[in-house]
Amino acid sequence: MLRKLWMAALAAGICLGWFGVPGVAQSAPKGTGAPPSAKAKVTTSAATANVFKGRLSKVPVDAKMVPEIIGTGNSTATLNGSVVTIAGTFEGMGTPATIAQLHDSKVLRGMRGPVIGDLTIDKAASGKISGTVNLSAEQVTHLKEGKIYIQIHSAKGGPEGHLWGWMLP
């Protein structure tokens, strides 16, 4: 019985896109008849093929950190060869930002990974993120697969960061 509940929860999570896997919630626009995996082919042109967008949101935290970990943001990554340029904004953090970094989850979107580059960030509760990072061939592939993410740390945030967001095509 427990296995059936676990499988139902896993299926629901995949359908809703909780694990970064395209599902029902991320299906193609109505009327295109395209499967979810073809959505990018329907909506992406050559001019925007190397632009990735990200939404920064709270990292998962325990109950005592909930009041401290607040805020949102947006980011854009532009890939030119093996060089990615990051630009973004964040706002409403409970404490000032201290650092911003680019990470590679390597295995699966939604999983933490090592730092692959440092970004410039305004040391404030709201501000801008920017930077340029040279990527390896493997990291370029991971960026195109949605496995690269930005993580912002703050003065009172936990060791796992404050805000994060995956760069998606």
Disulfide bonds with the S-S distance in Angstrom:
none
